[in-house]
Amino acid sequence: MPDLDTREWLITNGLGSFASGTVSDVRTRTYHGWLFTATNPPSGRTLLFSHLEASLEVLGSVVALGTNFWGNGQIEPTGYQRLRSFDINPVPKWIWGQDNWQLTRQLLMPYGWGESSEWGQGEISNAPYPMPHAPGQFCDRILINYRYEGSHPAILRLRLLIAERDFHHQQTASAKLHFSQLLGEQQVCLQAINSGRFGIPWHLRWTQGNYQPDAVWYWHYGLPEETKRGLGDKEDLYSPGYLIVTLQPGDAVTLEARVGFPDSMLSVLTPKTFAEAVEAEQNRLSQIFGWGERGGGAEGQGSRGAGEQGNNYECPMPHAHSPLWQQLLKASDQFIVYRASIAGPTIIAGYHWFNDWGRDTLIALPGLALVPQRFDLAKGVLQTFGYYCRQGLIPNAFPDVDGEPIYNSVDAALWWIETLGLYLEATQDWDFLAEQFPIVQQIYKAFVGGTHFNIQVDATDGLVSWDAPGVALTWMDVVIGSHPVTPRYGKPVEINALWYSALCWLSQWAERLSQLDYGSSARLTKQAQRYTQQAEHVKTSLQKFWNPQLGYLYDTIEPDDRRNFQIRPNAVLALSLQHCGFSVQQGCQILDLATTSLLTPYGLRSLDPGDREYKGKYEGNSEQRDRTYHQGTVWAWLIGPYIRAWQRFYPQQSLPFDWQPLLEHFLSDACLGSISEIFDGDLPHTPRGAIAQAWSVAEVIRHIK
């Protein structure tokens, strides 16, 4: 229906737990619900509490406020028709109403670490760096507040809809699945029992009202977004009972759903609890981002040449009190989470379904941590990934349980060096460089001498190559079965641009350490000279990627020395790093072609529309979408590298990019207050993929003026 607003909202708590839904309050995805708890932060996400189905009785007339899709295609009830307004700031708020009444509902997921703290202020034994809190202090909960206004008293009925299932899958009613409930004073404790196994205990409590046990299953909720994606699209939810609240005009009722058994030591739930929690969250964000303490950020960047990239983490920022800037920073904070398996901070790649990935984390870190000056966070993440460096590779994923991380990336180690360099430029933290320099050298030696996946520097030209069947090790990493969609074996262009930048960093750092007496000055000076020589060799060899007929860079030099002619954004990535090995003339030509072929209002396409392999719409079942993922789909995060490259090679010309469509998307499209992962390559560039993506938000923060 045209008036059914299915734009989405998202709230998180810093542990990987989240709540999400739509403006119309109808669930359209498997990932919609009010309490997805991360049982092994940030993973093991499990739906416990779907929602409250509300109805309001005024003067004997009962109005159903909920909205549901059903498996047979019906929409019932149609509470969205009485929805007067919705707002996302500071918390999601709905207002339903008719002539003689109005009901407001607000949701808040309090920060899961308890009291506000920035990284680096606490200790955890055996952790590779300080942490703010011990895991035992973590808490998953959501607060719900209803406020009634009207000319007569009203009766609010709230029916609980609950589940216990992995967040990727739907719940199905079964004779083996039961839910126990233990009713106490103004609270009920709930726990699933599936085939004799007890699930996660949690409880719901409230400030006023009478709870009535009334166990019933609701079958066949429809999930139309999953239908579009060719996935399971039916859900059964269980209701253990309902709450009846009599409300006078001006009355409010607050509820809290909290993981764990009831605890007499918990603070009493009061009418002020919700407002106090909102204020606490606002204070936490203000403390982290310095709202009201700092001005608009660093001064202008000044001029720079084609060889060195400016300090983009110090880009001119909107004023610290700008609502847009604060909303962007608030969005950025949603991706910063604690990971139990490493006892440290990490970055969720995107919501709803992604975990933390090394490559995404390191690319997003400048925008999420360096621009807002969360230097302890940046240092902690870099330290963690360095701690887990093995055979010169940085993890691309951490396991959810005890075990070794996953090292299926050729570029994560190089992105780690690049991001470490940006951190050091921002902080001048040379003690940290001295601490991490052995890891830097480990990466260097592994790439030169060879490591997993046949990753090795070619001795003849100094370029990095890799060749391993059945895997995809660059950011274009889709594999269907054992067949990569964009394999990019051999020498990918952005990998070797990263390698060149890494060698330049190594040369600078060895020279810096020699001057600061962090080791043998003579040895470090010789190392710096060797790195410089290798960098010059690589810079010369980078010309192998130049395609003079096209005025662009080959995307890959394949193992048999064939060149890949496709116009992809990886050439722009190669221009955007701190150290660039291409001439001004080449950079300008590359950007000219990228601007006409790849640039859209929402980012860069992953493939030129004129290419025979181009696919302009990201839709269909899982395999169909996977085949489109890097074959024309627009990636929002790529606008950052494009801007950095443009500022380097066209410093006196206006950026040929209008921020307005992307900012309107952030404010009022898809997931309100965040930026989607991808968009269709074809007009109208429909947003797709994850509704909130870390590097999409990070690159806007890094460059918005």
C-alpha positions, 0 to 999 in steps of 0.5 A: 500500500502506498501509505504503508511506510516501510522505511526502517529504524535501528537502535544498538547498545555497543555489544552487537545487540539491536532492535529494529523495525519500520516507521509503520511499525510493521515487521518486514524482515527476519531482522525486525524485533525489539530485542536481539541479544548478542549472546557472545558479543557481538555474535550469537544474536538471538531474537527474544522479544519481537514486539508488543501488540497494542490496542487502546480502548476509549469510551468502549471503542477499541482501536488496534494500533499494530500492523502485521503482514500475514503469510496470505498477503493480508495486512491486519490490523491496520494501526498504521492508518492512525499513525500521525507521526514518527521521529527518530531523534533522540529515540524512535517515537511513534504517535497514534491518535484520533480526535479525542486521544493520542498515544505516544510510544518511545523505544530506547536500548541503553548502552550495554556497558553500563556507565559511559566510558571511552576505550582505554580507561580500564583493565582486563587481565590478559587483554592486549590493551586496556578495556573499559569494563569487565564482561560481567557488567554487560547488560542487554535490555530495551525500555519502552514508554507509552504516554496517553493524552486525551479527554477521557480515561483509556485502557491500554492492552499490550500483548507480548510476542516473543521468540527464541531463534537465531537472528538469521532464521524464522521461528516455527511453532513446534510441539518441542518448543515451549516457553515457561513464564514465572509471574512476579510483582509487576514482572514476568520471567520468560525462558524457552524450552526446546527439546528439553534444552533451556534457552536464554532467561529474560524478564519483562517488568513494568511501572503499572498494570495487571498482567494476564497469562494467556498463552497462544501461538500466532502463526504465519506472519509474513516477511515481504522483504525476505520474499524479495530476497528469496529467503524464508518469509514466514514466522510464528510468534508466541504470546505468553500473555498480555498487560492491561494498563488503565491510563488517565490523561497524561499518564505514562507506563514504562516497561523494560525487557532485560536479559537474565533472571530478575534481580532484587538488586536492580534499580526500581523501575519508575515513571522517570526511568525512561527520561533518565535513560535518554538523558544518560545516553545523550550525556554518553554521546556528548562525553565521547564526541565533546559536544559543547566542549570543542569547536568545529574541529581542525583548521583547513587542510592547506595545499598538497601535491600529487605525491602526498595525501592530506590529513583527511581525518582533519577535514573541515567539519560541520560545527560541533552543534550542527544537528546533521554532524551530531546525527552522523556521529551518533550513527557512527557509534552504532558500529563500535562494539565489544567483542568477547572473543578478543576482549576488545573493541571492534567494528560491526561492518553493517546491520542487520546481518554482518559481523566485524570484518578486518578490511571493513574495520580498517577502512572505516576506522579513520572516519569512525575514530580519527575524525571524531578524535576517538584516538583510544578507540583507534589505538585499541582496534589497531593494537588488537588486529596487530596482536593477531597478526599471523604469517604477516596477515591481519585477520579478516574475521574473528571466530565467534568461539575460541579458535583462530581468526580467519585470514582470508584477505590479501589486503587487510594487512596493507590496510592495517599499515595504511590506517596505522599511518593515519593514526600516527599522523593524527596523534604523533604517538611514536611510542605506539609506532615503536611497539607496533613496528615489529608487526609492520616488519613481520608483514613486510617480510611475509609479503617479500618472502611469501605467505599463505595463498601464494601471496608474495612479492614478484622479485622481478618487478617488486609487485605483490601477487597472489594465486589460490583456487576457490577464494577471493582475497580482495574486497571484491570477495564473493565466492559461489560454491568454489568459484569466485565471481571476480577472482582477481588472481595475480596482481590487483591494482589497489593491492599494489598501490597499498603495497607502494604506500606501505613501503613509503610508510616503512621508510618514514617510520624507520627514519623516524625511529632512528632519530628518536633512538628507539633502536640501532640508529644505523640499522634503522637508517639502512632499513629506511634506505632499503624501503625507499629503494623498494618503493621506487622500484614498485613505483616504476612497476606500477606503470605496468597497470597504465592503459594508454589507450583507455587512459585508465588502469588495468584492474588486474595483471593476471598470473599469466601476465594478461591484463584485465581491461575492465573499468572498476573503482579500484583504479580510484582506490589506487589514487586515494592512499596517503602515498600515490605512485601515479603522475598528475596527468595519469590521475586526472585521466583516471578520474575523468573516466571514473567520473563519467563511467562510475560516479553516481549520487550515492557512490561509485559503481563497481563496474562500468555500465558499458561492460558486458558483465555489468548488472544494474540491479541488485535483486533476486535470490541469494545467488543472483544477488551475489553475482551482481554484488561487484558487477555494477552495484554502487558502493557508498563507501567508495565516495571517500576514495574518489574525493581524496583522489579528486582533492589530490589531482584537481585541488583547484577544481570543485568536486563534481559531486552533490552531497544532497542526495546522499545526505537526504538518504541518510536523513530520510530514506531506507534506514533513517539516520544511517547509510545503506551498504549499496545501491542499484547501479541503474537509476533510480539507484534504489538502496540495497543490502545492509540498511546501515553500513559502517564504512558508508557512514565513516567515509561521509564523516571523513569528508562532509563539509 
